[in-house]
């Protein structure tokens, strides 16, 4: 009887899991339906891969793309993906993805896919690959919406639904929201600090606009992105508006060949920037790429910004 009871329990469990499907989630302007949880997933970029890992989905993955071409993995993530192959150092081709025979691709616009490019949800569909798009990247294909901390929560909850790990997703989001409230509790919002995000580029800086995650992170920490009228997520601008708008703090995004120290030195040694408050007062906050893009480390990013803005 004991064995029968166990097998009945197993049957009941598989039946309840089966009942949870099909699941439909909104991905940018599309609705995507899953008849069952994907078992052969591929994620693109370091922050999207980390979203998969925090949900405990490493064993449902067949690989990842787009990390070693630009980024380095810290120890925490190296351990998570140790068993998995990197299918492509930068953007994957359709052929590379087809070769791995995945059933799911977690990517975004300018995060592994380009509008009108070879790899899009439409081109992958005939290969049996369903795509979920990073919410922050949806502005490239649909209506524009200002970035908010909810973008990252939405992606985690949608991934939770797709893979049948809703409870885990809800717990993570509740924990992050509580931590965020704690971290920002003492922030004085009456006079937000003027903040510039310096990603890269010496001739012309590449920065975060209205629709990029750093704008939401900066606002959560009691600052204002001086380029929040730039109708883009990320984009190249001139140095003139930076000097004119005179940021009190510069947030450096750290990744790639040019180190954060070199970016800071470039700003401090250039006479054109001598009048900028952040440069005069040596106020720079460094965020790692994985903290500045949507993902589990956004809360840690706000924590760093609060400390850098208000000396807490």
N, C-alpha and C positions, 0 to 999 in steps of 0.2 A: 504493500500500500504506500509505503514511504516513497518508493521510486515512481509510482503512478502519480502521487501528489506532485512530485518535482516536475515530471514531464507535463502535467496539466498546467503547472505554474509557467513553465517555459512557453507552452502554447498560448496561454493568456497574455504573457508579455509580448510575444511576437505579434499577437492579434492587436494589442493596443498600439504597438508601434506602427503596424500596418494601417490602423485606423487614422493615425495622425496624417497620413498622406492620402491624396495628393496635397502638396503645400504650394501656395502661390505667393510670391513676394514681388514687390515693386522694385524694379531696377531702372533707375533714371526714368525714362518715359515708357518703359516696357513693363509688361507683367510676365514673369517667368514661373512656369509650373513644374514642380518636381514630383514624379510618381513615387520616388524613393530617395533616401539619402545618398548623395554621391559617394563613391568608394575610391575613385581615382582622380583626385583633385590636383590642380596645379595653381599656384599663386604667383603673382608678379610683384617684385620689389620687396624691400625689407619690411616696410610697415604693414603691407597686406599679409605677408607671410607670417608676421608676428601675430596678427589678428587670428589667423588659423591656429597657431600654436597655443595661444592663451585659452582657446576653446577646447584644447586637447585633441585637435584633429590631425596631428602629425601622421597617425597610422592610416588616415583616409587619403593621404597624398602620394602622388607618384613623382613629385619633383617641384621645383620652383624655377623662376626665371628672373633675370634682370637685377641681380645683386652685385656680383663680383666686378662687373664692368664699371661700376661707379662707387659702390659702397663697400664697407667692411662690416663684417658681423662681429658683434661683441660676444663675449663668452656665453652669455645667457642664450643667445640665439644660435650660436654654433652648435651647442649641445642639442637644441631642438631639431636642427635640420641635418645633424650628422649622418643619419641613415639615408638622406634623400639626395638625388642627383640634381645639380643645377643644369637645366636643359639648355639654357642660353645665357651668356654673360650679360647681354643687354636685352633689347626687344626680341621676342621669339618670332620666328617665321611660322606661317601656317603649317609648313612641312614638319618643322621641329615639334610643334604641338601634336600634329597628327601621329607622328612617330611614337609619342609617349602613350597614345591611346587613352587620354583622359576623358572623364565624363563631365568635368566641371573646370571652369577657368575663372579665377577671381582676379580681376584686373581693373583698370580704369582708363579714361581718356587721358593720354599723355602719361599713363602708368601702364605701359605694355601694349596699348592700342592707340592708333591714330585715326581720326575721322577720315573716312575715305581710304583707309589703308588696307593692307592685306589681311590683317587680323582684326576682326570685328565680331560682335555677337552673330551677325547675319552670315559671315563667311564660315564661322565655326559650327553653326547649327547643323548643316548637312553632314558634318563629321561626327555627329552625336555628342557634341560638346556644348553644354549650357554655360552661359556666361553671366556672372553677377558683377555689376559695375560699382566701383567705389563712389559713394554719394558725393564727395567733394568734387569729383571730376565731371559730374553730370552737366555742369554749365556749358561744356563744350558741345552738347547735343540737345539741350533743352532750355527751358526758361532759367534765367539767372536767379540765384538765391544767395544771400550773404552767408558766409560760412558760420557755423555754430557748433558748439560742443556736441549737439545732438546728432550731427552728421556721423560722427564716429560711433555713437551709441546705436544709431539706426543700423549701421553695417554689422555690428556685433549681434544685434537682435535678429536681423535677417539671416545672417549666417547660422545662428542658433536654430532658427526655424527650418532652414534648408537641410541642416545636418541632424535634426532631431535632438539638439542639445539646448533646448530653450531655457531650461532651469539654470544651467551653467551660465548662459548668456545673461539672463536676468540678474543673477547674483553678482556677476562681474560689474554690470552697469550700475546696480544699486550701490555697490562698494565704491565705485569711482565717483558717483554723484555725492556720496557722503564725504569722501575724502576731499573732493573739490570744495564743498561747502566749508569744510574745516580749514583748508588751506587759505581760502579767500575771505574768511570771516572778518579779519581785522582791516581789510583793505578800504582806504578812503577813496570813494569814487567821485568826490566833489570836484577834484581838479585832476583829470586823467593825464598821465605823463605822455609826452609826444615820443613815439617810438618808430624807428626805421628798421626794417628787416633787410639785412645784407646777406644775400645768398652767394653771389659770385659776380665776377666781371669787373675789370678795371676801367676800360674805356667807357662802358655803360653798365650800370649795376642791374643785376637780375634780382627782382624783389617780389614780395607777396602782396597781391592786391586784395580787393574786397572779398573775393570768393575763396581765398586760400585759408587753410587751417590757422596759420599764425595770427591772422586778424582776430579770430575767435579766442585764441590763447591769450593774446595781449589784452583784449577787452576783459576776459575773465580775471586777469591779474591787476586790473585797474589802470590800464594804459589805453592809448588810441594809436592805431597804425596810421602814420602820417600819409600813407599812400592808399587809404581806404576809399578814395574816390577813383582808383584805378579799376576799370570795369573788367578785370581779369582775375584768374586765380593767381597765376605767376606770370611775370612778364618783365621785359627789359625797359628801362626808362633812362632819362638823362640824369646827370648829377645835379643840375640846376635846381629842380624842385626839392631835392634833399637838403641843399644848402639853405634855400629859401624857407623851408618849413622847419628847419632847425631842430632836429630831434634831440631830446634830452637823454635818450638811451638808444644804443644800436644793438639789435639782436643779430648775432652772427649764426648762420646755419653751417654747421661743420660736417663736411664730407668731401670726398674727391682729393685731387692732388694738391690743392692750395689749402694749407692748414688754417685753422681759426686764427692762430697767432699771426700768420702772414697777412690775413685779411685786416686784422686790427692794426698791424704795423703800417700797412698801405694807407689806411685812413689817417693814422696819427702823423705819418711823415709827409703827407701831401699838403702843401701850403693852402691849396684851394679849400681844404676842410677845416682850417685852423679856427674859424669862427663858430663852428658847430658846437653847441653845448656839450653833447655826448663826448666829443673829442677833447674839448677843453678840460672836462671833468673826469675823463678816462672811465666812462660808464658804458661798458660792453657786457652783454650777457651771451654766453655761448649755448646754443641748443644743438644737439646732435640731429642729423637728418631724420632719424627714426622718432625723435621727440616732436619735430616741427611739422611732420606730415601725419595725417589721420591714423591713429593707432593707439594701442594700450598705453603708450608712454606719454600721452598728452597731459595726463594729470601731473606727472613728474615735471613736465615742461612748465606747467602753470606754477608749480611749486618753485622752480628755479627762477621764473620771471618775478614772482612775488618777492623772493629774496633779493633779486637784483634791482628791482624797482624801489622797494621800500626798506631794504636792509634788514629784513626779518630773518 
